[in-house]
Structures are given as C-alpha cells and as structure tokens.
Amino acid sequence: MKIEVNKKMALKKIPTKASEEFRNFPMVPRVVYGKGSFDTLGDILMPKRKHSEAPMIYLVDDIFEGTELLDRIPSIFCDQIILISADEEPKTEQVDALVKMLRGKYTELPSGVIGIGGGTLLDLAKAVAIMLTNKGDASEYQGWDLVNKKSIYHVGIPTISGTGAEVSRTTVLLGPEKKLGINSDYTTFDQVLLDPELTKGVPKEQWFYTGMDCYIHCIESLNGTFLNAFSKSYGEKSLELCKEVFLEDIEASESREKLMMASWHGGMSIAYSQVGVAHAMSYGLGYVLGVKHGIGNCLVFQYLEEFYPEGVAVFNKMLAKHKIILPKGVCSNLSSSEMDTMISVALGMAPLWENALGENWQSIISPEKLKAIYRKI
C-alpha cells in the first residue's frame, strides 16, 4: 500500500496517540552521572569551545550566589555567568531579553549555554539556546515542532530533582497569551550532568513539590490512553523510585540518588506519551496566578480522585508522611474573567486531555467541571 505524506504538515502536527503516528524522538546523547561529577564540566566543555572569543554562557539559579558552587564553574576566557531568580516561572519575554543581551554583547554566537538549577533554569537554557539561532520572539515557537534551525550546544545540570526538564524535548514558558512549551527535536540538551551532591540543602517543601511533579508524571503517563511499552517501562521504574523516596525511610544520600533517577525516568516516560489532567490544569494556575509548576500540580492533583483514584490515595499518604500542608484559598479571589482565562488555558492543552480521557475528551470534560475543581483549590 502506498502512503503519501505531506512532510511539512507532518512536522507541524500536534502529537496524538503514539500508536497512530510513529515519532522519531531525540534523546540526550551524552550523560554523566555520579557524586562529584560536576567537576568534570570543564573537560566536557573544552572540546565544544570554538575559540577564546566565543564564550560559554552559564545561566545559574541565584540561590547559589556567594556559594562555593560558583567557584567550581569552569569559567575561562570571556565566559559569562548570569545569575537568575527561579522564584517565578520562566517567561518568553525573559528569554527574549537574554537573547537580545547576548547578541548585543558578542559579535558571534556563544560556544554554548549551560543551565544550572531547577526546571526554571533548565528551561531557560534550552529556550535561549534555541532562540540564539532562530529569528523572532520566543512566543512564536510555543507549540509543537515550530523550530526550524538547530539550537547552539546546550548543557543541563539539575540541582533539584523531579521536573524531568533535563531529559525532555520541551521548554515550558509563560507567554503573553498562554503557558506552553517549545516542543521540538532541537530542544533536548546535548549533554546532561547528573550529580546528586548538587541537590543537597534543597528546602523540604520545594523538594516535595518538585518530587511530586515527577510522581504525577508517572501517574498520568501510566494511566493515559497514549500508554505504550516504551513509556510504561520508564514510568513504572520512576514510580517505584518515587514510592521508595517518599514512603520509605532511606538515607538522605540514597534518597537524592533515587529521586534524581526517578526524575530522569519520569521525563522519559512522557517522551513517547503525555501527561494529563493535573498538568493541564496546573498550566492554567501558572498562567493566571503565577503558581509554580510543582505546587500547582499538587494543588490540582489532590482533587482528581475521579481520574486517578489510586494515585491520589498514595499522594495523600506522601503528604501525611512528610507533614506537608497544601495552601488553601488559592483561587478564592479570582474574578470571573480570570477564572475563564484559567479554564481556557487548561482546555487549550488538547494532547494532555486526549491522553487522559481519550479522543472524545471534550464530551467528558467541560468548563463547568474545571471551574468546580478550581474553586476547591
């Protein structure tokens, strides 16, 4: 049977069920893992340096200002270390400002961009690497397979575990009209460095919320209609590790290592699948209220027994064990317009809803149903 394919349209198509469309996803080609492996960064970067006037740009969480980690960064020649606050979600305008600054300061493209931090810094690094080689504003590339040119060399170094940003092909950004990732084959990092020692000292609540992002990745992937053997194998391992970290009593060092690998496997579990209801609704919270992604997922997930009964039951056990009390009244003062915007952003995540509820998801979910859930938060 002869099948004709419009290649341009195929590349622009939003991914649906993996069984209906074979997708040749990229994976991180090089990974270093181990305690103390951060100190290999200089050797890793040296062969990637074009010359002394083409710098490496380090985007670093400003929580490390004044710490010994900055002294360990292999900054030489005209390299630049840029400290960035991770208090807010990464924005398209922030990406545009960084790219404009770098283009104005250097006569040619940097040798690479290195993100050091949590999901915010990793997503910024991926987005800046893309936008240094692509014209226009970052908001124009929010969507699926809209990037036309290969990004510059970029490296991800997570200092907190859970988001899966170190392994995913997306960089989630708040734009002027939506919260949506730049999902492309050029987004994935060229190199990732996984050093569990870097996650020492993460505040307990931040550790929990970010770890729950990973846990919820697994629940949504494993219960989705897009599920396949590829996603299942990674999702099951990640879920196993999450349960060990958040339900068992294990040493801190072992916990850091296991959660770092849970994050990696959790990110891989959605590479050929998708997330679901909690993530879709969390995007609405993030866009309207600026709620950080990890806690946003938790705020929504606690009320999703209808969709993920077993997952929510285990989640409640994790909350109790670690004595985490979720904020209340987050959506209590929303105007009608803000609520409508929140619902619109959430419902705009069609692939997530299809994964969660199937092709007929629009007959199952409604704005009224989402409003009822948001009002509980």
C-alpha positions in Angstrom: 0.0 0.0 0.0 1.4 3.4 -1.0 1.1 6.2 1.5 1.7 9.7 0.6 2.8 12.1 3.3 2.9 15.8 3.3 6.2 16.2 5.2 5.7 19.9 6.1 2.3 19.2 7.7 3.6 16.0 9.4 6.2 18.1 11.2 3.7 20.7 12.3 1.2 18.2 13.6 0.5 18.1 17.3 1.3 14.6 18.5 -1.6 12.3 19.4 -1.5 8.6 20.1 1.9 7.0 19.6 0.1 4.0 18.0 -1.3 6.2 15.3 1.9 8.1 14.5 5.5 6.9 14.6 7.6 9.7 16.0 11.4 9.8 15.9 12.1 11.5 19.2 15.6 12.7 20.1 17.2 11.6 23.4 20.0 13.2 25.3 23.1 11.9 23.5 25.6 12.3 26.4 25.1 11.9 30.1 27.5 12.0 33.1 26.3 10.6 36.4 27.8 10.4 39.9 28.7 12.2 43.1 31.2 14.9 42.4 30.8 14.6 38.6 30.2 18.4 38.4 33.9 18.8 38.5 34.2 17.1 35.1 32.3 20.0 33.4 35.5 21.9 32.3 36.8 18.8 30.5 33.4 18.2 28.9 33.1 21.8 27.6 36.6 22.3 26.3 36.2 20.4 23.0 33.0 22.4 22.4 34.7 25.8 22.6 35.0 27.3 19.1 37.7 29.8 20.2 38.5 32.2 23.1 36.1 34.8 21.9 33.1 32.5 21.7 32.1 32.2 25.3 30.2 29.6 27.3 27.1 31.2 28.9 26.2 29.9 32.3 22.6 30.5 33.5 22.7 29.8 37.2 20.0 29.9 39.9 20.7 32.9 42.0 20.3 30.8 45.1 23.9 29.8 44.6 25.2 33.4 44.8 28.1 33.6 47.2 28.4 29.8 47.4 31.3 27.5 46.5 29.4 26.2 43.5 30.1 29.4 41.6 33.8 28.9 42.2 33.6 25.4 40.7 32.1 26.6 37.4 34.9 26.4 34.8 34.6 30.0 33.6 37.5 31.0 31.4 38.3 33.5 28.6 35.2 35.7 28.1 32.7 33.2 29.6 29.7 34.8 31.4 27.9 33.6 34.5 24.4 35.0 34.7 22.5 34.6 38.0 18.8 34.3 37.5 16.0 34.1 40.1 13.8 31.0 40.0 11.1 32.5 42.1 8.8 32.8 39.1 8.1 30.6 36.2 10.3 31.2 33.1 8.8 33.7 30.6 9.1 34.2 26.8 10.0 37.8 27.4 12.7 36.8 29.8 14.2 34.5 27.0 13.9 37.4 24.5 15.7 39.8 26.9 18.6 37.3 27.5 19.0 36.6 23.8 19.0 40.3 22.9 21.6 41.0 25.6 23.9 38.2 24.3 23.6 39.2 20.7 24.4 42.8 21.6 27.4 41.8 23.7 29.1 39.3 21.5 29.9 39.5 17.8 29.2 35.9 17.1 27.3 33.1 18.7 28.4 31.7 22.0 30.0 28.3 22.1 27.2 27.0 24.3 24.6 27.6 27.0 24.8 25.8 30.3 21.7 25.8 32.6 22.5 25.1 36.3 19.4 24.9 38.6 15.9 23.5 38.7 13.3 23.3 36.0 13.2 27.1 35.5 16.9 27.4 34.8 17.0 24.3 32.6 14.0 25.5 30.6 15.6 29.0 30.2 18.8 27.4 29.0 17.0 25.3 26.4 15.0 28.2 25.2 17.9 30.7 24.9 19.9 28.1 23.0 17.1 27.8 20.5 16.4 31.5 20.1 20.0 32.4 19.5 19.7 30.6 16.1 16.1 31.3 15.3 14.5 34.6 14.3 11.6 36.3 16.1 10.3 36.1 19.6 10.2 33.0 21.8 6.4 33.2 22.0 6.2 32.4 18.3 7.7 29.0 18.9 5.3 27.9 21.7 3.8 24.7 20.3 4.9 21.5 18.6 7.7 21.3 16.1 7.8 25.0 15.1 11.6 25.4 15.5 13.3 25.4 12.1 17.0 25.7 13.0 19.2 23.7 15.3 20.0 25.3 18.6 23.5 26.0 19.8 25.2 23.5 22.0 23.5 23.4 25.4 24.0 21.5 28.7 21.6 20.8 31.6 22.8 20.4 35.2 19.9 19.9 37.6 20.3 21.0 41.2 16.9 19.7 42.2 15.1 16.6 41.1 11.6 16.0 39.7 10.8 18.1 36.8 12.3 15.9 34.1 13.4 19.1 32.3 16.9 17.6 32.0 15.7 14.9 29.6 12.5 16.3 27.9 12.1 17.8 24.4 10.2 20.8 25.8 10.9 24.1 27.5 7.8 25.3 29.3 7.4 29.1 29.2 4.8 31.7 30.2 3.9 33.7 27.1 1.8 36.7 26.5 -1.2 34.5 25.6 -0.5 31.1 27.0 1.7 28.9 29.1 3.1 26.3 26.7 6.4 24.6 25.9 8.6 25.0 22.9 8.3 21.3 21.9 10.9 20.4 19.3 13.7 18.0 18.3 16.1 20.8 18.9 15.1 21.5 22.5 16.7 18.4 24.0 20.0 19.0 25.8 23.2 17.9 24.0 24.8 17.0 27.3 23.4 16.4 30.8 25.4 16.2 34.0 23.7 14.4 36.9 25.4 15.0 40.2 23.3 14.0 43.3 25.5 16.1 45.5 24.2 19.3 43.9 20.7 18.6 45.3 21.9 18.8 49.0 20.2 21.5 51.0 17.0 21.9 49.0 14.2 23.2 51.3 11.8 20.4 52.3 8.7 21.8 50.7 10.4 22.6 47.5 11.9 19.1 47.5 8.5 17.6 48.0 6.6 19.7 45.4 9.2 19.1 42.7 9.4 15.4 43.5 5.6 15.3 43.2 5.9 16.7 39.7 7.8 13.5 38.9 5.3 11.3 40.7 2.4 12.9 38.9 4.2 12.5 35.5 4.2 8.8 36.2 0.6 8.5 37.3 -0.7 10.5 34.3 1.6 8.6 31.8 0.7 5.1 33.2 -3.0 5.8 33.2 -3.1 7.6 29.9 -4.6 6.4 26.6 -1.3 7.0 24.9 0.5 4.4 27.0 2.8 2.1 25.3 5.6 -0.3 26.3 8.3 2.4 25.9 6.5 4.8 28.2 5.4 2.1 30.6 8.9 0.8 31.2 10.3 4.2 32.2 7.1 5.2 34.1 7.0 2.1 36.2 10.6 2.4 37.3 10.1 6.1 38.1 7.0 5.3 40.1 8.8 2.6 42.0 11.6 5.0 42.9 9.2 7.8 43.9 7.5 5.4 46.3 10.8 4.4 47.8 11.8 8.1 48.3 8.5 9.4 49.6 7.1 6.4 51.5 10.1 4.5 52.9 12.7 5.6 55.4 16.0 5.7 53.5 19.3 7.6 54.0 19.5 11.1 52.6 22.3 10.2 50.2 20.4 7.3 48.8 17.2 9.4 48.6 19.0 12.1 46.5 20.3 9.5 44.1 17.0 7.7 43.7 15.0 10.9 43.2 17.5 12.1 40.6 17.0 8.9 38.6 13.2 8.9 39.2 13.2 12.4 37.6 15.2 11.1 34.6 12.9 8.1 34.1 9.8 10.2 34.7 10.8 12.6 32.0 11.5 9.7 29.6 8.1 8.1 30.4 6.3 11.1 28.7 8.7 11.3 25.8 6.6 8.9 23.8 3.4 9.6 25.7 1.9 12.6 27.5 0.9 13.9 30.9 -2.8 14.5 31.8 -5.4 16.3 33.8 -3.2 17.7 36.7 -0.7 19.2 34.3 -3.3 20.7 32.0 -5.0 22.4 35.0 -1.7 23.4 36.5 -0.8 25.3 33.3 -4.0 27.4 34.0 -2.8 28.1 37.6 0.6 29.1 36.4 -0.6 31.4 33.7 -3.1 33.3 35.7 -1.7 33.3 39.2 2.0 32.5 38.6 1.8 29.4 40.7 5.0 27.4 40.4 4.6 24.2 38.4 5.3 21.6 41.1 3.0 23.0 43.7 0.4 23.7 41.0 0.3 20.1 40.1 -0.1 19.2 43.8 -2.9 21.7 44.3 -4.9 20.2 41.4 -4.0 16.5 41.9 -5.5 16.4 45.4 -8.9 16.8 43.9 -8.6 14.3 41.0 -9.8 11.1 42.6 -12.3 10.7 39.8 -9.5 10.4 37.3 -6.6 8.9 39.3 -8.1 7.2 42.4 -5.1 5.1 43.3 -2.6 7.8 42.5 -4.4 10.3 44.7 -4.6 7.8 47.6 -0.8 7.3 47.5 -0.3 11.0 47.2 -2.3 11.6 50.3 0.0 9.1 52.2 3.0 11.0 51.0 1.6 14.3 52.2 0.9 12.8 55.6 4.3 11.2 56.0 6.2 14.4 55.2 3.7 16.6 57.1 3.1 18.8 54.0 0.1 21.1 54.3 -1.1 22.4 50.9 -2.1 26.1 50.7 -5.9 26.8 50.6 -7.9 29.6 49.1 -5.5 30.0 46.2 -8.4 30.5 43.7 -10.8 32.1 46.2 -10.4 35.7 45.0 -10.4 35.1 41.2 -12.6 37.4 39.1 -14.9 35.8 36.5 -12.5 36.9 33.8 -9.5 35.3 35.5 -11.4 32.1 36.0 -12.4 32.0 32.4 -8.8 32.6 31.3 -7.6 29.8 33.6 -10.1 27.4 32.2 -9.3 28.4 28.6 -5.6 27.9 29.1 -6.2 24.4 30.7 -8.6 23.3 27.9 -6.1 24.5 25.3 -3.8 21.6 26.2 -5.6 19.2 23.9 -3.0 16.5 23.7 -3.0 16.2 27.5 -6.7 15.9 27.7 -6.7 13.3 24.9 -4.1 11.2 26.7 -6.1 11.4 30.0 -9.6 10.9 28.6 -9.4 9.6 25.0 -10.4 11.1 21.7 -13.8 12.1 23.0 -12.4 14.1 25.9 -14.5 17.2 25.0 -17.7 15.3 25.8 -16.3 14.3 29.2 -14.7 17.5 30.5 -16.3 20.9 30.5 -15.6 24.4 31.6 -18.1 24.0 34.5 -16.3 20.8 35.7 -12.9 22.6 35.7 -14.4 25.6 37.5 -15.8 23.3 40.2 -12.3 21.8 40.7 -10.5 25.2 40.7 -12.9 26.6 43.2 -11.8 23.9 45.7 -8.2 25.0 45.4 
